[in-house]
Every structure is written in structure tokens, then in C-alpha cells.
Amino acid sequence: MGAARYLEIAEEIRRAILGGDYPVGAQLPSESDLAARWSVSRGTVRQAVTLLASEGLIGSRQGARRIVLRQERRHSFAELNSFAQWARTMGYRVTSRFLHRVRRPATPEEASRLALPEGTEILDVLRLRFLDDEPVMVERTAYADWVAPTVEALPVDCESIMNSMAENAGIVAHYGEHLIDALPAGSEDARLLEVRRGSPLLRQRHLTSDHSGRAIEWTDDRYRAGSITFNISNSVGTAPLERHAGALFA
């Protein structure tokens, strides 16, 4: 019952933060006040606020009243916007850095996704993305051979590859297919995202194509837990979200 209770308290505080009752920069009530409000021990309250701190909603400093750091970052699939476009509309400062750009033969999966003959040379890109100077996402992308020269020519701190391809080469993404799951952070992801090895990461893989259906990129994006929430709206008539069976940590 204790475990369920701290989760309930965390959810109520989370709703209050996201609803604006505690704006960014505000202090939460003390652990004693929160414990009195819900008639629980301070240990139960501490579990609840620790959970919220792990999500990045509140400060994690011990021995002080917790400060609200931010509200939920919600990314919708209703429109095919780039990460940078979405971040700017949410009021965040977005920066990016190429860590490597290497030409190599496509793996069988990449060739299948990009509809290329197996072994075709693709551009392998590793990029780190930041929101307000906080590392939130590691991006691994296989770019089809026909767009590789455009991506190679971009500056190392290019904010948005998608926008730059459209502006510089007229390559515009029209279609997107998204696969979402979770996996533990490996050594490289943990180092880049500044989390512990084995920490849960939200993974979004997506295939992007132009207006003719020609594949542009096959991307594996890994987000630090609590850094972003994906929003999917559907209805009886239009239901773009599908569920696929599979191991959580494949």
C-alpha cells in the first residue's frame, strides 16, 4: 500500500505542476507540509518527490525545498515537424552537435528500410541534441545515398538537418512512420546523456520519405527519461497508433 500511495501522491503533484499550480521556479511545500496534507510519513513523500526529480520536473537537491524546473515537454505526431521546429514552438533553446558523419555500406535492416540494394553506401550520422543546454537525445541516422552529400556539407552545429535539406537542396519530408519503445542505456548513450548505464531511455525510430515516397532517412532517436512526452491523438475513424508485441528491452 505504501508504494501505491507514493505513486498517487507523485501523480497529484505532477498534475498540479503541469496544470500551472506550481509554475517554473516555484517552491513546493516542505516535506512536512506535504506529509500532513496526505496524512502519510515524510518517507512516503520523499519517495514521491524523488520520482518527480528523476523525471526532471523538480530540483533534486536534498535538504532543501524542491524547485519546479520545468513543465512537460510534449511532442505531437499530428504534424511532421523537425525536433528543432517543435522545440522552438515550445519556447526552448535547441542546439545540436554532429559527433560523426561516416560513409559505410548499409546494414540489411537499413537497406530494407531505405529501399536500397543491400550494401549500398549510406551516410551514418551520430548527433547529440540539447534543450536549454541539457543533453536530451542521441540521434543515430542512416541517410540514403542520394541525400548524403547535402548532409555532409552542413556545419557541425547545424540546428535542423530537415530544415537545412529543404532550404539548401529542396529535399522535403512528406511522410513519416514512427516506432516507439524503451531500452536501457548502453555505455555510449549513458556517457552522452549524462545518465547511469542501464537507465531507461525512450526510443523513437522513424522512417522519413519525400513526396514521391523515396526514403530519406532511417533514424534511431534515444531520449533521456523524463525529457519529453509524445502526444498522439486519434479517433474511431482515424487511429494512427498501433501496438506491436515485443520485448521491452529488445
Backbone as a ProteinNet text record, in pm:
[ID]
protein_1_A
[PRIMARY]
MGAARYLEIAEEIRRAILGGDYPVGAQLPSESDLAARWSVSRGTVRQAVTLLASEGLIGSRQGARRIVLRQERRHSFAELNSFAQWARTMGYRVTSRFLHRVRRPATPEEASRLALPEGTEILDVLRLRFLDDEPVMVERTAYADWVAPTVEALPVDCESIMNSMAENAGIVAHYGEHLIDALPAGSEDARLLEVRRGSPLLRQRHLTSDHSGRAIEWTDDRYRAGSITFNISNSVGTAPLERHAGALFA
[TERTIARY]
82.7	0	85.7	202.6	290.1	340.6	381.6	432.8	326.2	201.6	93.1	63.5	74.5	43.5	142.9	271.4	368.2	348.4	306.7	278.3	157.1	55.9	-62.7	-26.6	56.4	97.5	180.1	272.5	353.1	264.1	161.4	70.7	-6.3	-49.3	-122.9	-32.1	91.6	184.7	217.4	236.4	265.6	153.5	29.3	-85.4	-88.5	-53	-52.4	55.1	171.8	278.7	238.2	188.8	152.3	31.1	-52.8	-170.4	-141.4	-17.2	21.2	5.5	-36.6	-48.5	88.8	191.8	329.1	406.5	418.5	490.1	639.9	708.5	853.2	919.4	1005.9	1074.4	1008.8	885.8	815	867.9	855.5	893.5	773.1	797.3	693.4	684	570.9	563.4	669.9	702.9	804.1	753	846.7	808.2	711.6	732.5	643.1	502.1	491.6	359.4	289.7	367.2	308.2	265	345.5	310	181.8	168.5	47	-74	-55	-166.1	-224.8	-137.7	-186.9	-188.1	-156.2	-157.7	-70.5	52.8	148.3	280.4	373.8	504.8	587.5	688.7	778.1	853.7	877	944.4	864.3	731.9	645.2	648	643.1	651.4	785.8	892	1025.9	1035.5	969.8	967.6	896.8	787.4	710.8	791.1	855.7	930.2	1057.8	1115.2	1232.1	1194.9	1076.3	1028.6	1013.3	955.3	936.9	1071.2	1166.7	1300.6	1366.9	1344.6	1403.8	1344.5	1223.7	1159	1201.6	1276.8	1323.8	1223.7	1111.3	1010.5	1050.3	1120.7	1159.8	1307	1366.4	1506.5	1532.7	1653.4	1685.1	1773.4	1797.7	1886.7	1824.1	1898.2	1849	1858.3	1771.1	1778.2	1725.4	1657.3	1600.6	1465.1	1383	1253.8	1274	1197.7	1217.2	1164.3	1239	1203.1	1150.1	1040.8	987.6	1081.7	1136.7	1233.4	1166.8	1065.2	1000.3	867.9	790	667	689.6	589.7	603.9	639.7	736.7	768.5	690.4	595.9	507.7	528.5	561.1	587.4	477.3	405.4	293.3	335.6	270.6	292.8	188.5	104.5	-0.9	58.2	177	242.9	386.2	440	575.8	674.2	695.1	787.5	921.1	1027	1157.7	1164.6	1263.1	1285.7	1308.1	1386.5	1416.2	1290.9	1207.2	1082.5	994.4	981	897.9	953.6	1085.9	1147.1	1124.7	1139.8	1121.5	978.1	880.5	740.9	709	785.4	764.7	843.8	921.6	995.8	1131.4	1184.7	1315.3	1424.4	1544.9	1660	1720.4	1723.7	1770.6	1906.8	1997.1	2128.1	2159.7	2249	2285	2433.2	2488.3	2628.5	2650.7	2707	2747.1	2865.6	2858.4	2970.6	3048.1	2977.1	3047	2953.5	3016.1	2947.4	3038.4	2996.4	3082.6	3005.2	3064.5	3005.4	3043.7	2945.2	2970.1	2858.6	2877.4	2771.1	2650.6	2532.6	2410.7	2400.8	2351.8	2321.6	2197.5	2169.2	2048.5	1921.2	1909.1	1788.7	1781.1	1892.5	1893	1858.1	1914.7	1886.1	1738.5	1681	1538.7	1452.5	1482.7	1403.9	1412.4	1531.5	1553	1526.7	1485.2	1455.7	1576.5	1693.5	1817.4	1872.1	1950.1	2016.4	2108.5	2112.4	2196.1	2341.7	2407.3	2544.9	2564.1	2453.3	2463.2	2526	2609.9	2674.9	2575.1	2568	2482.3	2570.9	2511.8	2583.8	2536.5	2627.9	2599.4	2628.7	2527	2540	2507.3	2592	2566.2	2560.8	2451.6	2434	2376.4	2417.9	2367.6	2282.7	2160.9	2067.6	2048.1	2037.1	2024.5	1900.6	1836	1732.2	1778.4	1790.5	1839.6	1969.1	2060.9	2194.3	2192	2078.5	2067.9	2066.1	2157	2154.4	2030.6	1947.3	1821.4	1804.8	1881.6	1858	1983.8	2007.8	2112.9	2045.6	2093.2	2030.3	2128.3	2086.7	2166.2	2085.1	2140	2063.8	2142.9	2073.3	2127.2	2059.4	2136.2	2081.9	2105	2001.6	2011.6	2121.6	2179.2	2293.4	2264.1	2139.7	2110.2	2102.4	2089.9	2088.8	2218.3	2304.9	2428.1	2513.3	2538.4	2622.7	2566.8	2435.3	2373.3	2398.5	2386	2406.6	2554.2	2643.5	2787.8	2831.9	2762	2801.5	2753.2	2671.3	2614.7	2717.9	2707.9	2801.8	2783.6	2888	2887.7	2779.1	2740.6	2638.7	2504	2478.7	2352.2	2234.9	2143.1	2030.6	1928.6	1898	1796.9	1839.6	1867.5	1903.1	1784.2	1664.9	1546	1521.4	1528.9	1506.2	1614.4	1739.4	1851.1	1842.3	1801.2	1786.3	1679.1	1571.2	1463.5	1510.2	1583.3	1626.5	1740.5	1833.9	1954	1941	1857.6	1851.9	1709.6	1610.4	1472.4	1425.5	1494	1454.3	1359.9	1232.5	1130	1066.8	1058.2	993.7	842.3	775.5	629.9	563.6	633	574.8	666.2	605.8	684.1	616.3	695	646.2	727.7	660.6	728.3	707.6	813.3	809.7	864.4	790.8	830.5	841.1	953.2	970.5	1068.1	1117.1	1210.6	1325.8	1439.1	1556	1651.1	1741.5	1836	1952	2007.8	2119.6	2246.2	2310.3	2440.9	2548.1	2672.5	2782.8	2789.3	2776.1	2787.9	2670.4	2548.2	2431.6	2437.9	2479.7	2488.5	2587.7	2700.6	2801.9	2749.4	2686.7	2641.6	2524.8	2433.8	2314.7	2334.2	2452.6	2486.5	2390.9	2369.3	2288.6	2369.6	2318.3	2386.3	2361.7	2459.4	2443.9	2327.1	2240.9	2123.5	2000.3	2015.6	1899.2	1800.8	1670.2	1572.6	1577.2	1571.4	1564.1	1439.6	1376.9	1266	1325.3	1291.9	1345.7	1235	1265	1176.2	1255.1	1211.8	1271.6	1172.7	1223.1	1130.8	1194.1	1109.3	1145.8	1080.3	1159.2	1108.8	1125.4	1021.7	1024.4	979	1016.8	973.8	835.4	789.5	653.7	628.7	735.5	721.1	730.3	756.5	772.8	915.8	1009.5	1150.8	1207.3	1268.6	1318.2	1434.5	1428.2	1533.7	1625	1565.4	1643.8	1573.2	1653.1	1605.7	1679.8	1604.6	1664.6	1628.1	1724.1	1706.5	1737.7	1633.1	1647.7	1626	1716.5	1706	1702.4	1590.3	1565.6	1591.1	1651.6	1669.6	1533.9	1515.9	1387.3	1343.5	1216.8	1161	1186	1260.9	1295.1	1187	1098.5	998.1	881.6	763.8	645.1	588.2	559.1	498.9	348.2	284.2	139.7	79.7	-10.4	-75.8	-225.8	-293.9	-439.6	-499.9	-605.1	-669.9	-820	-890.8	-1035.4	-1077.1	-1205.9	-1256.7	-1232.5	-1250.1	-1234.6	-1090.2	-1001.7	-861.2	-777.9	-709.4	-630.6	-489	-397.6	-263.1	-174.1	-216.2	-131.4	-160.3	-55.3	-68.4	22.6	-16.6	64	123.7	252.6	322	384	369.4	427.1	578.2	647.1	793	850.4	972.3	1037.3	1061	1039	1058	1200.9	1295	1435.5	1498.3	1445.1	1499.6	1634.3
-121.1	0	125.5	118.3	234.4	274	171.8	200.7	265.9	212.4	269.4	412	438.7	570.8	675.7	643.9	744.8	772.8	671.6	693.2	783.7	765	851.5	996.2	1014	1149.6	1213.3	1136	1188.2	1231.2	1153.9	1188.1	1315.8	1334	1456.1	1578.7	1565.9	1678.9	1705.9	1599.1	1614.7	1689.4	1652.7	1721	1868.2	1896.1	2035.6	2116	2054.9	2124.1	2148.4	2044.3	2057.2	2146.8	2155.6	2241.6	2386.6	2416	2554.2	2598.7	2507.7	2545.7	2580.4	2513.7	2542.8	2579.1	2706.6	2746.3	2720.4	2725.3	2706	2808.8	2760.6	2846.7	2850.2	2798	2797.8	2687	2707.4	2604.7	2518.3	2388.5	2301	2320.5	2286.9	2287.8	2194.3	2213	2128.6	1985.1	1892.1	1751.4	1735.1	1811.1	1802.4	1847	1958.2	2007.8	1908.9	1851.8	1754.8	1628.3	1586.1	1467.3	1490.9	1611.1	1643.5	1650.3	1703.6	1716.5	1580.4	1479.4	1347.9	1246.1	1291.1	1203.2	1080.1	1105.7	997	1036	942.3	970.6	1056.1	1122.2	1200.8	1110.7	985.5	891.4	864.9	854.7	833.4	955.3	1074.8	1197.8	1205.2	1166.4	1173.2	1082.2	964.4	875.9	942.1	1012.1	1077.8	1187.9	1273.1	1385.2	1335.9	1227.3	1169.5	1120.9	1062.1	1018.1	1136.8	1245.5	1364.5	1427.7	1419.2	1471.2	1389.4	1256	1170.6	1200.6	1256.2	1294.3	1433.7	1503.5	1635.8	1747.1	1717.6	1820.9	1912.6	1857.7	1938.5	1917	2010.5	2000.7	1881.1	1827.2	1704.7	1728.4	1854.3	1882.7	1837.8	1763.4	1713.5	1822.3	1814.2	1904	2043	2063.1	2193.8	2174.1	2279.1	2269.1	2257.6	2168.5	2140.3	2254.1	2285	2390.6	2327.6	2381.2	2333.4	2379.7	2283.7	2315.2	2341.1	2265.8	2281.2	2208.4	2235.4	2161.6	2063	1985.1	1874	1921.6	1853.4	1876.3	1774.2	1821.2	1730.6	1748.2	1638.9	1640.9	1562.4	1629.3	1566.6	1509.6	1398.6	1340.5	1388.7	1484.7	1531.5	1596.4	1660	1721.9	1670.7	1665.7	1616.4	1731.2	1773.4	1881.9	1825.4	1900.7	1859.9	1882.6	1819.1	1837.2	1984.5	2052.9	2194.8	2280.5	2253.2	2328.5	2312.8	2188.7	2161.8	2234.7	2227.1	2288.1	2438.3	2502.9	2648	2687.5	2609.6	2643.6	2625.8	2540.3	2517.5	2616.8	2703.6	2805.2	2761	2650	2602.2	2646.2	2660.2	2687.2	2553.1	2526.6	2396.8	2412.2	2323.5	2317.8	2172.2	2152.9	2017.6	2013.5	1893.1	1877.9	1743.8	1748.2	1625.1	1565.7	1436.9	1367.1	1286.2	1235.1	1177.9	1170.3	1174.9	1155	1065.7	942.3	843	769.1	756.3	673.8	528.2	440.1	296.8	219.8	88.9	8.7	-2.7	-1.1	-14.8	-154.6	-164	-294.4	-350.4	-479.6	-535	-461.6	-425.4	-354.6	-215.5	-142.8	-9.1	-14.2	-110.8	-124.4	-153.4	-238.6	-270.6	-148.8	-77	40.7	150.4	169.6	276.4	233.5	107.8	53.4	65.8	27.4	32.2	-109.5	-134.9	-265.2	-286.9	-407.9	-436	-402	-335.1	-296.3	-159.9	-92.9	43.1	135.2	225.4	318	421	433.9	534.6	624	732.3	820.2	790.9	746.3	714	838.1	889.9	1013.7	988.9	1039	1038.7	1184.2	1220.8	1361	1367	1467.7	1490.6	1616.6	1607.5	1720	1773.1	1905.8	1971	2059.9	2068.1	2166.2	2250.3	2381.2	2471	2417.9	2373.8	2324.2	2190.8	2125	1995	1885.9	1786.6	1679.3	1592.3	1583.7	1510.6	1397.5	1398.5	1296.6	1264.6	1135.4	1087.5	1040.3	1091	1064.2	986.7	867.3	786.1	769.9	816.8	820.4	762.7	682	634.4	714.9	798.2	878.3	806.8	805	742	807.9	730.7	778.6	907.8	927.6	1044.5	1175.3	1166.7	1288.3	1306.1	1205.4	1208.6	1333.6	1375	1493.6	1620	1635.1	1752.8	1754.5	1638.9	1631	1649.4	1596.1	1611	1757	1837.9	1978.2	2069.4	2018.4	2101.9	2130.9	2246.4	2277.7	2183.7	2171.1	2075.1	2105.4	2233.1	2271.1	2299.1	2237	2256.5	2228.6	2325	2311.6	2210.8	2211.8	2121.9	2071.5	1942.7	1883.8	1888.6	1857.7	1855.5	1992.1	2098.6	2232.7	2271.4	2236.7	2271.4	2198.5	2071.6	1998.4	2062.4	2107.8	2171.3	2303.5	2382.9	2514.5	2506.5	2413.8	2409.5	2320.5	2216.5	2120.1	2087.5	2149.2	2121.4	1982.6	1919.2	1785.2	1803.8	1770.7	1797.9	1667.3	1648.3	1528.7	1544.6	1445.4	1448	1336.5	1227.2	1112.5	1065.4	1018.9	966.4	847.2	745.9	628.6	617.9	605.9	611.5	481.8	432.2	315.5	359.4	331.8	378.8	260.1	252.8	151.6	205	117.9	158.7	60.4	106	20.3	82	0.2	55.2	124.6	224.9	299.4	215.1	206.6	144.7	243	201.4	286	418.9	416.9	540.8	633.9	580.6	664.1	723.2	642.2	690.8	805.9	793.6	899.9	1027.5	1015.3	1133.4	1202.5	1123.9	1181.1	1207.3	1173.8	1201	1130.8	1001.1	916.6	791.1	712.7	588.5	483	396.9	285.3	198.4	160.7	81.1	163.3	296.7	383.2	369.3	380.4	365.5	483.1	452.5	553.7	528.7	635.4	626	629.9	528.7	523.8	548.1	636.5	658.6	632	532.4	508.1	556.7	623.3	669.7	670.1	644.4	646.3	768.3	850.6	972.2	961.4	1001.4	993.3	1124.6	1146.6	1268.3	1248.7	1346.4	1343.3	1225.1	1170.7	1057.3	923.1	927.7	805.3	755.2	832.4	793.5	816.7	713.7	720.7	819.1	901.4	999.2	948.4	903.8	867.2	759.5	679.1	584.7	619.4	665.1	724.7	649	639.6	581.4	691.9	750.8	859.5	804.4	836.9	787	904.9	916.2	1029.5	991.3	1081.7	1063.8	1060.9	970.8	956.1	1088.2	1123.9	1245	1369.7	1359.7	1479.5	1519.6	1427.6	1458.1	1361.2	1407.3	1323	1330.2	1215.6	1214.3	1215.9	1298.7	1314.4	1259.8	1164.2	1104.6	1113.8	1182	1193.2	1107.5	1034	953.3	949.4	881.7	870.6	737	709	583.3	579.1	693.3	697.9	697.4	761.4	770.6	735.1	620.7	573.1	540.8	640.6	617	536.5	518.8	449.6	300.4	219.6	74.4	18.6	-95.8	-162.5	-288.1	-304.7	-423.8	-497	-629.3	-708.7	-712.6	-726.3	-735.4	-711.3	-756.7	-738.4	-590.8	-546	-406	-363.2	-446.9	-411.7	-496.6	-484.5	-563.1	-508
0	0	0	74.6	79.1	-58	-139.1	-271.9	-357.2	-351.7	-430	-385.3	-256.9	-204.3	-255.7	-258.2	-305.1	-453.2	-529.4	-671.5	-689.9	-604.4	-610.3	-577.2	-475.1	-436.1	-547.5	-606	-716.4	-831.8	-861.6	-971.7	-941.3	-817.7	-782.6	-792.3	-745.2	-755.1	-902.1	-980	-1122.2	-1193.3	-1162.1	-1224	-1184.5	-1059.6	-1013.9	-1086.2	-1109	-1181.4	-1325.5	-1391.5	-1532.6	-1551.7	-1447.6	-1455.4	-1422.3	-1382.7	-1355.9	-1212.8	-1121.8	-981.6	-922.8	-972.5	-932.2	-1059	-1091.6	-1213.8	-1201.2	-1314.3	-1315	-1223.2	-1135.3	-1039.4	-902.7	-893.3	-764.5	-674.9	-543.7	-447.6	-413.2	-401.6	-349.1	-197.5	-137.6	9.3	67.4	191.3	255.6	266.2	288.3	304.5	421.3	529.4	645.6	608.8	533.6	493	399	305.6	213.1	287.1	383.4	461.1	539.5	596.3	671.1	578.1	458.8	364	329	308	267.1	381.9	501.1	619.6	598.1	553.8	532.2	598.4	598.8	656	560.5	614.4	529.6	433.5	472.2	382.8	257	272.2	155.6	64.2	124.6	45.4	-25.7	44.1	-14.8	-137.2	-131.3	-248.1	-366	-336	-442.3	-509	-428.6	-487.7	-555.7	-506.8	-573.6	-712.5	-725	-856.3	-951.4	-903.1	-986.2	-1023.1	-931.2	-961.2	-1070.9	-1068.9	-1172.7	-1309.5	-1312.9	-1438.4	-1484	-1398.2	-1433.6	-1410.6	-1342.4	-1318.1	-1203.6	-1104.1	-989.2	-959.8	-883.9	-848.1	-758.9	-767.2	-694.3	-572.2	-535.5	-422.7	-291.1	-214	-86	20.5	120.5	234.4	207.9	97.1	66.3	1.1	3.6	-62.5	-212.5	-273.7	-415.5	-501.3	-607.3	-701.2	-829.6	-882.9	-1010.4	-1121.7	-1195.5	-1300.6	-1434.6	-1465.3	-1595.4	-1594	-1694.5	-1715.2	-1828	-1857.4	-1950.8	-2091.1	-2152.5	-2292.5	-2374	-2452.5	-2525.8	-2674.9	-2742.9	-2886.7	-2956.7	-3046	-3114.2	-3248.5	-3288.1	-3419.4	-3520.6	-3481	-3571.2	-3696	-3682.2	-3795.3	-3802.7	-3924.1	-3943.8	-3927.3	-3803	-3772.4	-3727.8	-3751.9	-3703.2	-3552.7	-3489.5	-3346.2	-3315.1	-3399.6	-3376.5	-3389.2	-3488.3	-3504.3	-3381.9	-3336.1	-3218.3	-3096.3	-3075.2	-2957.2	-2954.5	-3070	-3074.3	-3042.9	-3093.4	-3064.9	-2916.8	-2847.3	-2704.7	-2619.1	-2684.2	-2610.1	-2559.6	-2610.7	-2567.1	-2664.1	-2611.3	-2696.8	-2736.3	-2865.4	-2914.4	-2980.1	-2946.5	-3010.3	-3041.6	-3136.8	-3180.1	-3215.4	-3213.2	-3249.5	-3318.8	-3439	-3506.1	-3431.2	-3400.1	-3337.8	-3440	-3541.4	-3656.6	-3776.9	-3895.1	-4022.9	-4107	-4126.7	-4190.9	-4299.6	-4415.8	-4522.1	-4498.5	-4514	-4497.2	-4568.6	-4590	-4651.6	-4557.9	-4614.2	-4534.4	-4475.8	-4352.8	-4295	-4364.9	-4350.4	-4412.3	-4369.8	-4240.4	-4196.1	-4258.5	-4261.1	-4320.1	-4468.2	-4538.7	-4681.2	-4703.3	-4618	-4630.7	-4602.1	-4494.6	-4457.8	-4564	-4620.3	-4716.1	-4860	-4876.6	-5010	-5102.7	-5050.5	-5126.8	-5143.1	-5248.9	-5260	-5140.5	-5088.6	-4972.7	-5003.1	-4909.9	-4928.5	-4991.4	-5031.5	-5085.3	-4981.3	-5024.6	-4932.3	-4880.3	-4749.1	-4684.7	-4598.8	-4548	-4455.1	-4314	-4230.4	-4090.4	-4006.4	-3937	-3860.1	-3713.2	-3626.1	-3482.5	-3438.4	-3371.4	-3331.8	-3191.8	-3114.8	-2979.8	-2982.4	-2923.4	-2924.3	-2782.4	-2771.1	-2640.9	-2639	-2521.8	-2494.9	-2376.1	-2398.1	-2293.3	-2232.1	-2319.2	-2282.4	-2208.6	-2201.5	-2135.8	-2243.3	-2237	-2337	-2318.5	-2421	-2406.3	-2506.4	-2614.9	-2716.3	-2796.2	-2815.6	-2904.3	-3032.2	-3144	-3273.7	-3361.3	-3403	-3495.6	-3624	-3734.5	-3857.9	-3973.8	-4054	-4180.6	-4291	-4360.6	-4470.8	-4602.6	-4686	-4816.9	-4899	-4990.9	-5069.1	-5144.6	-5188	-5270.9	-5191.1	-5056.8	-4975.2	-4896.4	-4899	-4819.6	-4845	-4970.9	-4991.9	-4926.5	-4925.8	-4863.9	-4713.8	-4647.8	-4503.4	-4469	-4552.1	-4526.9	-4531.6	-4610.1	-4627.3	-4514.6	-4423.5	-4317.7	-4209	-4142	-4033.3	-3915.4	-3834.2	-3724.4	-3621.8	-3608.4	-3511.4	-3577.6	-3692.6	-3763.8	-3670.6	-3660.7	-3568.2	-3617.9	-3747.8	-3802.6	-3939.8	-3949.8	-4078.5	-4173.2	-4121.6	-4205.2	-4269.7	-4188.8	-4243	-4342.1	-4311.1	-4398.3	-4531.6	-4531	-4656.1	-4743.5	-4680.7	-4757.1	-4817.3	-4737.5	-4783.7	-4885.2	-4865.2	-4949	-5071.5	-5063.2	-5173.5	-5217.9	-5157.1	-5196.1	-5158.4	-5062	-5014.9	-4897	-4917.5	-4816.4	-4770.9	-4640.1	-4583.8	-4589.2	-4646.9	-4658	-4577.1	-4556.5	-4487.5	-4375.6	-4267.9	-4157.5	-4092.8	-4060.2	-3986.4	-3858.6	-3743	-3614.5	-3536.1	-3478.4	-3389.8	-3254.8	-3146.4	-3013.7	-2918.4	-2847.3	-2743.8	-2639.3	-2554.4	-2449.2	-2444.2	-2394.6	-2380.5	-2278.6	-2221.5	-2123.5	-2192.6	-2128.5	-2184.5	-2185.6	-2301.8	-2311	-2267	-2276.7	-2228.3	-2301.3	-2436	-2512.7	-2484.9	-2485.8	-2458	-2318.1	-2220.1	-2082.2	-2070.5	-2138.3	-2133.6	-2199.7	-2315.2	-2388.6	-2319.7	-2261.9	-2199	-2049.6	-1999.7	-1859.7	-1763.9	-1791.2	-1703.8	-1670.8	-1580.2	-1546.7	-1654	-1673.4	-1765.8	-1719	-1808.7	-1773.6	-1744.1	-1737.2	-1714.1	-1830.6	-1803.8	-1912.1	-2009.3	-2136.9	-2241.5	-2325.6	-2369.8	-2463.8	-2603.9	-2684.4	-2820.4	-2921.9	-3017.4	-3130	-3258.3	-3333.2	-3464	-3569.5	-3671.5	-3773.8	-3911.9	-4008.9	-4149.8	-4211.8	-4280.4	-4343	-4493.9	-4568.1	-4714	-4775	-4902.4	-4971.6	-5033	-5112.5	-5166	-5258.3	-5318.6	-5409.8	-5337.8	-5207	-5130.2	-5124.5	-5179.2	-5177.5	-5038	-4980.4	-4843	-4831.1	-4728.5	-4699.4	-4588.2	-4478.2	-4360.2	-4279.7	-4211.9	-4110.8	-3982.6	-3880.7	-3762	-3634.5	-3544.7	-3411.6	-3311.4	-3251.2	-3153.4	-3013.3	-2921.5	-2784	-2687.8	-2615.8	-2527	-2381.5	-2309.1	-2165.3	-2097.4	-2002.4	-1934.3	-1872.7	-1894.1	-1837.4	-1919.2	-2030.5	-2107.1	-2205.4	-2243.9	-2345	-2331.6	-2369.6	-2374.7	-2515.6	-2575.1	-2707.6	-2695.2	-2776.5	-2773.6	-2902.9	-2891.6	-3007.9	-2988	-3077.8	-3072	-3182.3	-3148.4	-3250.3	-3225.3	-3312.8	-3302.3	-3360.6	-3352.9	-3408.5	-3558.4	-3624.3	-3769.3	-3813.9	-3736	-3771.6	-3650.6	-3658.4	-3544.8	-3591	-3591.4	-3641.7	-3548.5	-3422.6	-3325.9	-3329	-3349.8	-3346.9	-3239.3	-3184.5	-3082.7	-3140.4	-3117.1	-3166.5	-3049.6	-3047.1	-2939.9	-2955.7	-2843.2	-2848.5	-2711.4	-2691.3	-2561.7	-2537.8	-2414.1	-2380.8	-2402.5	-2363.9	-2378.2	-2486.6	-2608.3	-2720.1	-2761.7
[MASK]
++++++++++++++++++++++++++++++++++++++++++++++++++++++++++++++++++++++++++++++++++++++++++++++++++++++++++++++++++++++++++++++++++++++++++++++++++++++++++++++++++++++++++++++++++++++++++++++++++++++++++++++++++++++++++++++++++++++++++++++++++++++++++

